Amino acid sequence: MLLRQASLHESRGDYEAAIAGYDRAIEVEPRNWQLYLLRGSARFKDGRIEASIEDLDQVVALEPSQDP
């Protein structure tokens, strides 16, 4: 439910709401690397480049196979 809502906000260009939704989803599943990837993407689209990089670093920390 949280992920669906966040994705809907992101698809509508409401990145602030999307990021907040991904934040809540991460609180529930802090080891889910895919949530950090999604939030990182939304942060990037919102111009929050440094925060996006932090999320992508967390993706690699949780799932090393995602290292480019």
mmCIF file of the C-alpha atoms, coordinates in Angstrom:
data_MODEL
# 
_entry.id   MODEL 
# 
loop_
_atom_site.group_PDB 
_atom_site.id 
_atom_site.type_symbol 
_atom_site.label_atom_id 
_atom_site.label_alt_id 
_atom_site.label_comp_id 
_atom_site.label_asym_id 
_atom_site.label_entity_id 
_atom_site.label_seq_id 
_atom_site.pdbx_PDB_ins_code 
_atom_site.Cartn_x 
_atom_site.Cartn_y 
_atom_site.Cartn_z 
_atom_site.occupancy 
_atom_site.B_iso_or_equiv 
_atom_site.pdbx_formal_charge 
_atom_site.auth_seq_id 
_atom_site.auth_comp_id 
_atom_site.auth_asym_id 
_atom_site.auth_atom_id 
_atom_site.pdbx_PDB_model_num 
ATOM 1  C CA . MET A 1 1  ? 0.000  0.000  0.000   1.00 0.00 ? 1  MET A CA 1 
ATOM 2  C CA . LEU A 1 2  ? 2.742  2.492  0.954   1.00 0.00 ? 2  LEU A CA 1 
ATOM 3  C CA . LEU A 1 3  ? 4.774  1.616  -2.103  1.00 0.00 ? 3  LEU A CA 1 
ATOM 4  C CA . ARG A 1 4  ? 1.780  1.900  -4.411  1.00 0.00 ? 4  ARG A CA 1 
ATOM 5  C CA . GLN A 1 5  ? 0.906  5.350  -3.066  1.00 0.00 ? 5  GLN A CA 1 
ATOM 6  C CA . ALA A 1 6  ? 4.498  6.557  -3.323  1.00 0.00 ? 6  ALA A CA 1 
ATOM 7  C CA . SER A 1 7  ? 4.778  5.290  -6.884  1.00 0.00 ? 7  SER A CA 1 
ATOM 8  C CA . LEU A 1 8  ? 1.520  7.014  -7.817  1.00 0.00 ? 8  LEU A CA 1 
ATOM 9  C CA . HIS A 1 9  ? 2.774  10.319 -6.406  1.00 0.00 ? 9  HIS A CA 1 
ATOM 10 C CA . GLU A 1 10 ? 6.029  9.914  -8.316  1.00 0.00 ? 10 GLU A CA 1 
ATOM 11 C CA . SER A 1 11 ? 4.226  9.167  -11.583 1.00 0.00 ? 11 SER A CA 1 
ATOM 12 C CA . ARG A 1 12 ? 2.278  12.408 -11.126 1.00 0.00 ? 12 ARG A CA 1 
ATOM 13 C CA . GLY A 1 13 ? 5.450  14.398 -10.542 1.00 0.00 ? 13 GLY A CA 1 
ATOM 14 C CA . ASP A 1 14 ? 4.733  14.966 -6.842  1.00 0.00 ? 14 ASP A CA 1 
ATOM 15 C CA . TYR A 1 15 ? 8.213  13.988 -5.741  1.00 0.00 ? 15 TYR A CA 1 
ATOM 16 C CA . GLU A 1 16 ? 7.929  15.395 -2.228  1.00 0.00 ? 16 GLU A CA 1 
ATOM 17 C CA . ALA A 1 17 ? 4.932  13.157 -1.473  1.00 0.00 ? 17 ALA A CA 1 
ATOM 18 C CA . ALA A 1 18 ? 6.616  10.225 -3.204  1.00 0.00 ? 18 ALA A CA 1 
ATOM 19 C CA . ILE A 1 19 ? 9.762  10.628 -1.106  1.00 0.00 ? 19 ILE A CA 1 
ATOM 20 C CA . ALA A 1 20 ? 7.673  10.822 2.069   1.00 0.00 ? 20 ALA A CA 1 
ATOM 21 C CA . GLY A 1 21 ? 5.931  7.599  1.040   1.00 0.00 ? 21 GLY A CA 1 
ATOM 22 C CA . TYR A 1 22 ? 9.212  5.846  0.358   1.00 0.00 ? 22 TYR A CA 1 
ATOM 23 C CA . ASP A 1 23 ? 10.461 7.109  3.740   1.00 0.00 ? 23 ASP A CA 1 
ATOM 24 C CA . ARG A 1 24 ? 7.521  5.395  5.454   1.00 0.00 ? 24 ARG A CA 1 
ATOM 25 C CA . ALA A 1 25 ? 8.055  2.203  3.470   1.00 0.00 ? 25 ALA A CA 1 
ATOM 26 C CA . ILE A 1 26 ? 11.742 2.183  4.450   1.00 0.00 ? 26 ILE A CA 1 
ATOM 27 C CA . GLU A 1 27 ? 10.763 2.541  8.117   1.00 0.00 ? 27 GLU A CA 1 
ATOM 28 C CA . VAL A 1 28 ? 8.775  -0.694 7.746   1.00 0.00 ? 28 VAL A CA 1 
ATOM 29 C CA . GLU A 1 29 ? 11.399 -2.519 5.648   1.00 0.00 ? 29 GLU A CA 1 
ATOM 30 C CA . PRO A 1 30 ? 14.789 -0.918 6.306   1.00 0.00 ? 30 PRO A CA 1 
ATOM 31 C CA . ARG A 1 31 ? 16.728 -3.757 4.642   1.00 0.00 ? 31 ARG A CA 1 
ATOM 32 C CA . ASN A 1 32 ? 14.805 -3.596 1.351   1.00 0.00 ? 32 ASN A CA 1 
ATOM 33 C CA . TRP A 1 33 ? 17.355 -2.208 -1.096  1.00 0.00 ? 33 TRP A CA 1 
ATOM 34 C CA . GLN A 1 34 ? 14.716 -1.672 -3.783  1.00 0.00 ? 34 GLN A CA 1 
ATOM 35 C CA . LEU A 1 35 ? 12.994 0.962  -1.645  1.00 0.00 ? 35 LEU A CA 1 
ATOM 36 C CA . TYR A 1 36 ? 16.238 2.934  -1.415  1.00 0.00 ? 36 TYR A CA 1 
ATOM 37 C CA . LEU A 1 37 ? 16.591 2.675  -5.189  1.00 0.00 ? 37 LEU A CA 1 
ATOM 38 C CA . LEU A 1 38 ? 13.084 4.039  -5.706  1.00 0.00 ? 38 LEU A CA 1 
ATOM 39 C CA . ARG A 1 39 ? 13.572 6.837  -3.190  1.00 0.00 ? 39 ARG A CA 1 
ATOM 40 C CA . GLY A 1 40 ? 16.939 7.665  -4.725  1.00 0.00 ? 40 GLY A CA 1 
ATOM 41 C CA . SER A 1 41 ? 15.316 7.964  -8.128  1.00 0.00 ? 41 SER A CA 1 
ATOM 42 C CA . ALA A 1 42 ? 12.582 10.253 -6.786  1.00 0.00 ? 42 ALA A CA 1 
ATOM 43 C CA . ARG A 1 43 ? 15.154 12.371 -4.962  1.00 0.00 ? 43 ARG A CA 1 
ATOM 44 C CA . PHE A 1 44 ? 17.197 12.688 -8.154  1.00 0.00 ? 44 PHE A CA 1 
ATOM 45 C CA . LYS A 1 45 ? 14.131 13.789 -10.131 1.00 0.00 ? 45 LYS A CA 1 
ATOM 46 C CA . ASP A 1 46 ? 13.434 16.345 -7.399  1.00 0.00 ? 46 ASP A CA 1 
ATOM 47 C CA . GLY A 1 47 ? 16.963 17.745 -7.688  1.00 0.00 ? 47 GLY A CA 1 
ATOM 48 C CA . ARG A 1 48 ? 18.187 16.303 -4.393  1.00 0.00 ? 48 ARG A CA 1 
ATOM 49 C CA . ILE A 1 49 ? 21.341 14.883 -5.909  1.00 0.00 ? 49 ILE A CA 1 
ATOM 50 C CA . GLU A 1 50 ? 23.386 14.364 -2.726  1.00 0.00 ? 50 GLU A CA 1 
ATOM 51 C CA . ALA A 1 51 ? 20.477 12.602 -1.005  1.00 0.00 ? 51 ALA A CA 1 
ATOM 52 C CA . SER A 1 52 ? 19.997 10.485 -4.114  1.00 0.00 ? 52 SER A CA 1 
ATOM 53 C CA . ILE A 1 53 ? 23.633 9.418  -4.030  1.00 0.00 ? 53 ILE A CA 1 
ATOM 54 C CA . GLU A 1 54 ? 23.282 8.467  -0.355  1.00 0.00 ? 54 GLU A CA 1 
ATOM 55 C CA . ASP A 1 55 ? 20.328 6.241  -1.220  1.00 0.00 ? 55 ASP A CA 1 
ATOM 56 C CA . LEU A 1 56 ? 22.223 4.602  -4.069  1.00 0.00 ? 56 LEU A CA 1 
ATOM 57 C CA . ASP A 1 57 ? 25.180 3.988  -1.747  1.00 0.00 ? 57 ASP A CA 1 
ATOM 58 C CA . GLN A 1 58 ? 22.731 2.269  0.618   1.00 0.00 ? 58 GLN A CA 1 
ATOM 59 C CA . VAL A 1 59 ? 21.493 0.099  -2.265  1.00 0.00 ? 59 VAL A CA 1 
ATOM 60 C CA . VAL A 1 60 ? 25.034 -1.154 -2.855  1.00 0.00 ? 60 VAL A CA 1 
ATOM 61 C CA . ALA A 1 61 ? 25.599 -1.679 0.876   1.00 0.00 ? 61 ALA A CA 1 
ATOM 62 C CA . LEU A 1 62 ? 22.476 -3.812 1.172   1.00 0.00 ? 62 LEU A CA 1 
ATOM 63 C CA . GLU A 1 63 ? 22.820 -5.578 -2.196  1.00 0.00 ? 63 GLU A CA 1 
ATOM 64 C CA . PRO A 1 64 ? 26.404 -5.587 -3.489  1.00 0.00 ? 64 PRO A CA 1 
ATOM 65 C CA . SER A 1 65 ? 25.334 -7.172 -6.782  1.00 0.00 ? 65 SER A CA 1 
ATOM 66 C CA . GLN A 1 66 ? 23.767 -3.788 -7.674  1.00 0.00 ? 66 GLN A CA 1 
ATOM 67 C CA . ASP A 1 67 ? 27.174 -2.087 -7.775  1.00 0.00 ? 67 ASP A CA 1 
ATOM 68 C CA . PRO A 1 68 ? 27.599 -0.759 -11.322 1.00 0.00 ? 68 PRO A CA 1 
# 
